[in-house]
Amino acid sequence: MNIEKTTLFEQARPSRALAVMALPTVASQMVLLLYNLADTWFIGRTNNPYMVGASSLALTLYLAAVSLANVFGVGGGSLMIRLVGEKQTERARRVASYSLAAAAVSALAFSVLVGILMDPILRMLGASENTMDYARAYILTTTVAGGVPTVLAMCMPQLLRNSGYAREAGIGVGLGSLMNVALDPLFMFVLLPRGNEVLGAGLATLVSNCCSFAYFVVVYRKVKDRTVLELPRRIEKLEKSEKTSLYSVGIPAGISIFLYDLVTMFANRLVSAYGDIPLAAMGIVLKLERIPINTGLGICLGMVPLIAYNYGAGNPKRMRQIFSLARNVILGFSCICTALFWIFAPGAIGAFISDGETVAAGVTLLRGRCLSLPFMMVGYLTVNLMNAVNRGKVSFGLALVRHVVLLIPAMLLMNRLWGLTGLVWSQLAADVLNAAIAAVVLVRVSAQIMKAPGRVHPGERNME
C-alpha cells in the first residue's frame, strides 16, 4: 500500500477517512439501486403486473449469485487488509489472488446448477403460469449466461475498496449500473418485439455486467504495482489458518446475503397467495426500501476496511472513533427515510405503475416495512463490525437469528393470524427484537477489542 493510502488508514481524521472510503461506495450503491429501480420502472411501463412480479422473483435468484461475491469479497478483503495492517504484504497478495480465482470457479458452478434446475427453483419461489416464462428469460440471461462476469464484477470492487481505492471501485460499479439504465429501454422497447420486455432487461444486465468486469480488469492491471492486487494466473495455495480466517468471515457474509434472499423468497411466496397484484406491489416496495438499505450498506462497506486495517495494526481508539461516526450517520439517515416513506408512499409506488389496485397494495406494504429500517440498521452495523474484526461466527449467528429465528417465523405466524396485514408488520416485530440482541452483542464484543490501547493480541482475534 502506498504512503497516501497508509496515511488515510492510519492518520487522517476519522470523518475524512470515512468520507473518502464511504462516499464513493454510497454513490455506487445508489447508482446500483438506480439500475434496480430502472428495471422495475421500465417493466412497469408495460402496466403488466405479471412481468413486474416475474422480474421480482427472478431478481431474487440473481441476487443469490451475488452472495458468492460476498464470500470472497468480504472474507478475502477483510483478511487481506488485516494482513496489510500487520505489514504481511506477500500473504495479503496470495489471499487477494486466491479470492478472485475461487470466486470465478464458484460462479461457474452456480450458473450450471441454476441452468439445470431452473424450473423447479422458480416454482419453489412462487412462479405461476402467468409469470414462469418471463422469469425464465431473465434468469437465463443474468444468472446462467452472466453468472461469472456478474460475480467477478462484484467481488473485484470489494477487494479494490479494501485496498483504499474506493473511488475506482465506485466508478466501476456505477459504470455498469448506468450502462444498464441506458440499455434497458434500447433492448426492451427498440431491439426486441413487444412482449419481450423482461428478456430485454435481462440482456441489458448481462451486457452491463460484462463491461463492468472489463473495467475492473483494466484497473487491476494499473494498480498492481501499488497494491497487493493482481489478476490471478492460478489458484494460490493458502495456509490452513488463512483459509480458516477467509471462510470464517466470507461464508457467513455470503450466507447472510442468501438469508436475506431466503426471507425475500418466503415473503414473495406468502404474498403470492393473495394474487399477482400484491406480488407486483411487493416487488416495487423491495426496490424502494433499498434506498436507505444501500446507503447504510455503502457506509458500512467504507467503514469495514478502516476498522479491519486498524484492528490488524492494533489501534482500538481509531476503530472506536470510526464506528461511532458511521453508526450516527446511518441511524440518522434511516430515520429520515422512514418518515419520508410514510408520508409519500402513494406517490412513490405510483411512480412505478399506474394500476390503482397495485398502488393501494404497495402503500400498505411500504408503510408497514419502512418502520423497521432504523432497527434493521443496528443489526447491519453490528454484523459488518464483526466481519471487520474476524468475528465471522458472531456475524453469522446474528444473521441466522434475524432471518431464521425471528423473521421467517414472525412472517409465518403473523400471516396465519392476521393475513396480509400481519405479514406487512412482521418485519418490524422481528427487527425490534433483533436490534436488542445485536446491541447486547455489540457491547460485549466491543469491550473485548476496543477497551485498551495498544496492539490487539493475536489470540484475541480468534475469540468468538
DRENLO-63767 format. One record per residue (C-alpha): residue number from 0; x, y, z. Coordinates in steps of 0.02 Angstrom, whole numbers. Example, Ala and Ser with C-alpha at 12.3 -4.5 7.8 and 13.67 -1.06 7.14 Angstrom:
<voros>
VORO,0,615,-225,390
VORO,1,684,-53,357
</voros>
This chain:
<voros>
VORO,0,0,0,0
VORO,1,71,170,-47
VORO,2,105,312,76
VORO,3,-54,408,32
VORO,4,-166,258,69
VORO,5,-71,215,228
VORO,6,-96,393,291
VORO,7,-282,381,254
VORO,8,-299,220,354
VORO,9,-187,270,500
VORO,10,-185,459,523
VORO,11,-323,553,431
VORO,12,-466,624,533
VORO,13,-600,491,556
VORO,14,-729,599,468
VORO,15,-614,623,318
VORO,16,-561,440,312
VORO,17,-741,380,319
VORO,18,-795,508,189
VORO,19,-656,458,68
VORO,20,-698,273,87
VORO,21,-887,283,105
VORO,22,-946,421,-12
VORO,23,-891,337,-174
VORO,24,-962,174,-108
VORO,25,-1129,254,-63
VORO,26,-1133,337,-234
VORO,27,-1101,172,-321
VORO,28,-1234,88,-214
VORO,29,-1357,225,-263
VORO,30,-1317,201,-447
VORO,31,-1337,14,-422
VORO,32,-1505,49,-343
VORO,33,-1549,163,-489
VORO,34,-1520,15,-604
VORO,35,-1633,-96,-498
VORO,36,-1767,38,-491
VORO,37,-1749,71,-678
VORO,38,-1778,-113,-718
VORO,39,-1939,-110,-617
VORO,40,-1991,61,-684
VORO,41,-1964,14,-867
VORO,42,-2053,-153,-845
VORO,43,-2190,-62,-752
VORO,44,-2219,48,-905
VORO,45,-2300,-105,-984
VORO,46,-2432,-99,-846
VORO,47,-2416,-288,-843
VORO,48,-2414,-348,-662
VORO,49,-2358,-521,-719
VORO,50,-2197,-450,-792
VORO,51,-2164,-348,-634
VORO,52,-2196,-499,-524
VORO,53,-2086,-612,-632
VORO,54,-1940,-490,-627
VORO,55,-1955,-483,-438
VORO,56,-1948,-674,-425
VORO,57,-1803,-688,-546
VORO,58,-1706,-548,-461
VORO,59,-1710,-648,-300
VORO,60,-1615,-791,-384
VORO,61,-1497,-670,-471
VORO,62,-1453,-593,-302
VORO,63,-1415,-766,-234
VORO,64,-1267,-767,-355
VORO,65,-1210,-605,-276
VORO,66,-1188,-698,-111
VORO,67,-1041,-789,-193
VORO,68,-957,-621,-223
VORO,69,-977,-585,-37
VORO,70,-894,-748,16
VORO,71,-732,-699,-70
VORO,72,-750,-510,-75
VORO,73,-793,-489,109
VORO,74,-695,-638,176
VORO,75,-543,-613,66
VORO,76,-549,-424,77
VORO,77,-559,-422,266
VORO,78,-414,-544,286
VORO,79,-312,-455,152
VORO,80,-321,-283,234
VORO,81,-289,-353,408
VORO,82,-129,-433,340
VORO,83,-81,-267,260
VORO,84,-107,-183,429
VORO,85,10,-314,504
VORO,86,137,-275,364
VORO,87,125,-452,292
VORO,88,116,-398,110
VORO,89,156,-562,22
VORO,90,24,-658,120
VORO,91,-102,-521,79
VORO,92,-60,-537,-107
VORO,93,-91,-725,-105
VORO,94,-257,-703,-16
VORO,95,-317,-574,-143
VORO,96,-268,-683,-291
VORO,97,-348,-839,-216
VORO,98,-509,-744,-182
VORO,99,-534,-694,-364
VORO,100,-492,-865,-436
VORO,101,-605,-957,-314
VORO,102,-746,-832,-348
VORO,103,-738,-869,-535
VORO,104,-743,-1058,-511
VORO,105,-887,-1047,-387
VORO,106,-988,-932,-501
VORO,107,-968,-1053,-648
VORO,108,-1031,-1199,-543
VORO,109,-1180,-1097,-482
VORO,110,-1229,-1046,-659
VORO,111,-1227,-1227,-719
VORO,112,-1331,-1283,-570
VORO,113,-1462,-1147,-597
VORO,114,-1473,-1189,-782
VORO,115,-1510,-1371,-742
VORO,116,-1636,-1341,-601
VORO,117,-1715,-1178,-660
VORO,118,-1898,-1229,-674
VORO,119,-1910,-1320,-506
VORO,120,-1824,-1172,-421
VORO,121,-1945,-1047,-499
VORO,122,-2095,-1149,-446
VORO,123,-2024,-1155,-270
VORO,124,-2009,-965,-273
VORO,125,-2192,-947,-316
VORO,126,-2193,-927,-505
VORO,127,-2362,-957,-585
VORO,128,-2410,-997,-765
VORO,129,-2428,-809,-790
VORO,130,-2251,-769,-732
VORO,131,-2147,-925,-772
VORO,132,-2091,-883,-950
VORO,133,-2044,-704,-904
VORO,134,-1943,-760,-752
VORO,135,-1856,-895,-853
VORO,136,-1799,-769,-984
VORO,137,-1725,-654,-852
VORO,138,-1630,-793,-763
VORO,139,-1558,-868,-923
VORO,140,-1476,-703,-967
VORO,141,-1424,-633,-798
VORO,142,-1382,-788,-697
VORO,143,-1346,-932,-816
VORO,144,-1255,-839,-955
VORO,145,-1196,-694,-847
VORO,146,-1153,-780,-683
VORO,147,-962,-772,-694
VORO,148,-943,-590,-752
VORO,149,-1077,-537,-628
VORO,150,-993,-617,-477
VORO,151,-819,-555,-526
VORO,152,-885,-379,-561
VORO,153,-949,-378,-381
VORO,154,-803,-466,-298
VORO,155,-665,-362,-379
VORO,156,-725,-192,-315
VORO,157,-735,-258,-137
VORO,158,-551,-306,-141
VORO,159,-509,-142,-228
VORO,160,-605,-41,-98
VORO,161,-517,-131,44
VORO,162,-351,-79,-34
VORO,163,-402,104,-17
VORO,164,-464,129,-195
VORO,165,-646,163,-153
VORO,166,-665,292,-292
VORO,167,-606,172,-427
VORO,168,-717,35,-356
VORO,169,-866,152,-354
VORO,170,-835,207,-534
VORO,171,-836,27,-593
VORO,172,-997,-18,-503
VORO,173,-1077,145,-560
VORO,174,-1021,120,-739
VORO,175,-1107,-48,-751
VORO,176,-1266,16,-671
VORO,177,-1279,173,-778
VORO,178,-1247,71,-934
VORO,179,-1387,-46,-882
VORO,180,-1507,101,-862
VORO,181,-1460,162,-1035
VORO,182,-1475,-9,-1116
VORO,183,-1641,-56,-1034
VORO,184,-1755,47,-1150
VORO,185,-1648,2,-1302
VORO,186,-1666,-185,-1277
VORO,187,-1842,-180,-1205
VORO,188,-1932,-62,-1323
VORO,189,-1823,-47,-1481
VORO,190,-1723,-203,-1520
VORO,191,-1844,-338,-1460
VORO,192,-2026,-362,-1511
VORO,193,-2166,-318,-1391
VORO,194,-2193,-447,-1254
VORO,195,-2006,-475,-1227
VORO,196,-1976,-330,-1107
VORO,197,-1913,-443,-965
VORO,198,-1792,-530,-1084
VORO,199,-1732,-358,-1139
VORO,200,-1700,-307,-958
VORO,201,-1600,-467,-932
VORO,202,-1494,-438,-1088
VORO,203,-1458,-260,-1031
VORO,204,-1399,-327,-863
VORO,205,-1288,-458,-947
VORO,206,-1201,-332,-1062
VORO,207,-1175,-202,-925
VORO,208,-1100,-329,-803
VORO,209,-978,-388,-937
VORO,210,-925,-208,-968
VORO,211,-903,-177,-781
VORO,212,-796,-333,-766
VORO,213,-687,-274,-912
VORO,214,-663,-105,-824
VORO,215,-601,-190,-665
VORO,216,-478,-297,-765
VORO,217,-401,-135,-832
VORO,218,-396,-55,-659
VORO,219,-314,-207,-579
VORO,220,-176,-200,-708
VORO,221,-147,-16,-670
VORO,222,-136,-33,-480
VORO,223,-42,-198,-468
VORO,224,123,-111,-428
VORO,225,45,-4,-289
VORO,226,-64,-135,-205
VORO,227,-68,-321,-166
VORO,228,-199,-346,-303
VORO,229,-165,-440,-463
VORO,230,-260,-542,-591
VORO,231,-238,-725,-541
VORO,232,-149,-847,-656
VORO,233,-186,-995,-543
VORO,234,-274,-1034,-379
VORO,235,-147,-991,-246
VORO,236,-110,-1112,-104
VORO,237,-154,-1033,62
VORO,238,-105,-1088,236
VORO,239,-239,-1177,335
VORO,240,-253,-1030,454
VORO,241,-278,-911,307
VORO,242,-417,-1016,231
VORO,243,-499,-1033,401
VORO,244,-495,-845,427
VORO,245,-558,-808,250
VORO,246,-702,-931,253
VORO,247,-749,-899,435
VORO,248,-792,-721,384
VORO,249,-834,-747,199
VORO,250,-956,-892,214
VORO,251,-1060,-806,349
VORO,252,-1059,-647,243
VORO,253,-1116,-743,90
VORO,254,-1245,-840,187
VORO,255,-1309,-677,260
VORO,256,-1349,-618,84
VORO,257,-1427,-786,46
VORO,258,-1531,-775,205
VORO,259,-1591,-603,151
VORO,260,-1642,-680,-15
VORO,261,-1720,-828,75
VORO,262,-1829,-710,175
VORO,263,-1875,-620,14
VORO,264,-1922,-789,-62
VORO,265,-2033,-825,89
VORO,266,-2112,-653,79
VORO,267,-2145,-670,-108
VORO,268,-2214,-844,-82
VORO,269,-2332,-788,55
VORO,270,-2384,-631,-38
VORO,271,-2414,-729,-199
VORO,272,-2553,-824,-109
VORO,273,-2652,-661,-113
VORO,274,-2632,-646,-302
VORO,275,-2513,-575,-431
VORO,276,-2561,-393,-391
VORO,277,-2490,-394,-212
VORO,278,-2338,-488,-278
VORO,279,-2306,-349,-404
VORO,280,-2328,-220,-266
VORO,281,-2203,-312,-155
VORO,282,-2076,-308,-297
VORO,283,-2089,-118,-304
VORO,284,-2079,-99,-114
VORO,285,-1924,-208,-104
VORO,286,-1838,-91,-228
VORO,287,-1890,68,-137
VORO,288,-1829,10,32
VORO,289,-1659,-21,-45
VORO,290,-1630,169,-42
VORO,291,-1591,175,145
VORO,292,-1525,-3,146
VORO,293,-1400,30,6
VORO,294,-1346,193,87
VORO,295,-1316,106,253
VORO,296,-1227,-35,164
VORO,297,-1116,88,71
VORO,298,-1063,171,234
VORO,299,-1032,1,314
VORO,300,-926,-53,166
VORO,301,-824,106,183
VORO,302,-807,78,370
VORO,303,-752,-105,363
VORO,304,-578,-86,284
VORO,305,-536,60,400
VORO,306,-581,-42,554
VORO,307,-502,-202,487
VORO,308,-336,-114,450
VORO,309,-329,-33,621
VORO,310,-378,-198,701
VORO,311,-227,-278,619
VORO,312,-119,-129,668
VORO,313,-183,-134,848
VORO,314,-267,38,859
VORO,315,-433,15,952
VORO,316,-454,202,985
VORO,317,-465,239,798
VORO,318,-579,90,772
VORO,319,-698,159,903
VORO,320,-699,334,826
VORO,321,-738,269,651
VORO,322,-875,152,709
VORO,323,-962,286,814
VORO,324,-963,406,667
VORO,325,-1031,276,547
VORO,326,-1167,224,671
VORO,327,-1230,402,695
VORO,328,-1239,439,509
VORO,329,-1326,275,464
VORO,330,-1458,283,601
VORO,331,-1496,466,566
VORO,332,-1521,437,381
VORO,333,-1630,283,407
VORO,334,-1747,381,522
VORO,335,-1766,517,390
VORO,336,-1807,388,257
VORO,337,-1937,307,371
VORO,338,-2029,473,389
VORO,339,-2021,510,201
VORO,340,-2084,338,152
VORO,341,-2231,350,271
VORO,342,-2283,521,207
VORO,343,-2253,498,21
VORO,344,-2295,313,-1
VORO,345,-2434,339,-132
VORO,346,-2325,446,-244
VORO,347,-2176,329,-226
VORO,348,-2275,174,-279
VORO,349,-2370,270,-412
VORO,350,-2207,321,-495
VORO,351,-2180,141,-547
VORO,352,-2353,84,-601
VORO,353,-2520,170,-627
VORO,354,-2630,20,-591
VORO,355,-2737,78,-442
VORO,356,-2750,-91,-358
VORO,357,-2562,-118,-364
VORO,358,-2530,58,-294
VORO,359,-2650,29,-148
VORO,360,-2567,-136,-103
VORO,361,-2395,-56,-118
VORO,362,-2438,87,0
VORO,363,-2491,-35,136
VORO,364,-2334,-140,115
VORO,365,-2214,9,110
VORO,366,-2284,94,264
VORO,367,-2277,-66,364
VORO,368,-2100,-111,314
VORO,369,-2019,61,324
VORO,370,-2039,73,513
VORO,371,-1914,-67,536
VORO,372,-1771,24,447
VORO,373,-1681,102,599
VORO,374,-1690,-63,693
VORO,375,-1627,-157,540
VORO,376,-1477,-40,529
VORO,377,-1423,-82,707
VORO,378,-1407,-262,651
VORO,379,-1314,-216,491
VORO,380,-1189,-109,585
VORO,381,-1153,-247,709
VORO,382,-1134,-381,575
VORO,383,-1011,-275,474
VORO,384,-908,-234,628
VORO,385,-896,-420,667
VORO,386,-836,-454,489
VORO,387,-701,-320,505
VORO,388,-629,-392,666
VORO,389,-632,-576,613
VORO,390,-787,-625,714
VORO,391,-864,-721,570
VORO,392,-956,-843,683
VORO,393,-1034,-700,780
VORO,394,-1082,-615,617
VORO,395,-1162,-775,552
VORO,396,-1251,-803,717
VORO,397,-1329,-630,708
VORO,398,-1385,-657,528
VORO,399,-1458,-827,574
VORO,400,-1553,-754,722
VORO,401,-1628,-612,620
VORO,402,-1681,-710,468
VORO,403,-1713,-889,526
VORO,404,-1754,-874,711
VORO,405,-1852,-711,708
VORO,406,-1906,-650,536
VORO,407,-1966,-808,448
VORO,408,-2064,-873,600
VORO,409,-2139,-698,625
VORO,410,-2197,-694,444
VORO,411,-2273,-867,453
VORO,412,-2359,-838,621
VORO,413,-2424,-663,589
VORO,414,-2481,-708,413
VORO,415,-2578,-855,485
VORO,416,-2658,-750,622
VORO,417,-2694,-587,530
VORO,418,-2670,-623,345
VORO,419,-2584,-494,234
VORO,420,-2594,-362,371
VORO,421,-2495,-473,489
VORO,422,-2368,-510,353
VORO,423,-2344,-323,325
VORO,424,-2299,-291,508
VORO,425,-2197,-449,539
VORO,426,-2032,-369,488
VORO,427,-2049,-230,617
VORO,428,-2084,-354,756
VORO,429,-1933,-460,709
VORO,430,-1813,-314,686
VORO,431,-1853,-234,853
VORO,432,-1805,-396,941
VORO,433,-1653,-419,829
VORO,434,-1591,-242,865
VORO,435,-1596,-277,1051
VORO,436,-1495,-438,1028
VORO,437,-1370,-352,913
VORO,438,-1345,-210,1038
VORO,439,-1301,-333,1176
VORO,440,-1178,-424,1063
VORO,441,-1103,-259,1007
VORO,442,-1070,-203,1185
VORO,443,-990,-369,1235
VORO,444,-876,-387,1083
VORO,445,-828,-203,1085
VORO,446,-772,-222,1265
VORO,447,-653,-358,1208
VORO,448,-574,-271,1059
VORO,449,-586,-84,1095
VORO,450,-562,-61,1281
VORO,451,-374,-37,1287
VORO,452,-244,49,1178
VORO,453,-102,-47,1102
VORO,454,-88,-192,982
VORO,455,-225,-322,986
VORO,456,-159,-489,1046
VORO,457,-162,-618,903
VORO,458,-253,-745,1010
VORO,459,-395,-622,1037
VORO,460,-433,-618,851
VORO,461,-497,-796,857
VORO,462,-603,-770,1014
VORO,463,-780,-799,954
</voros>
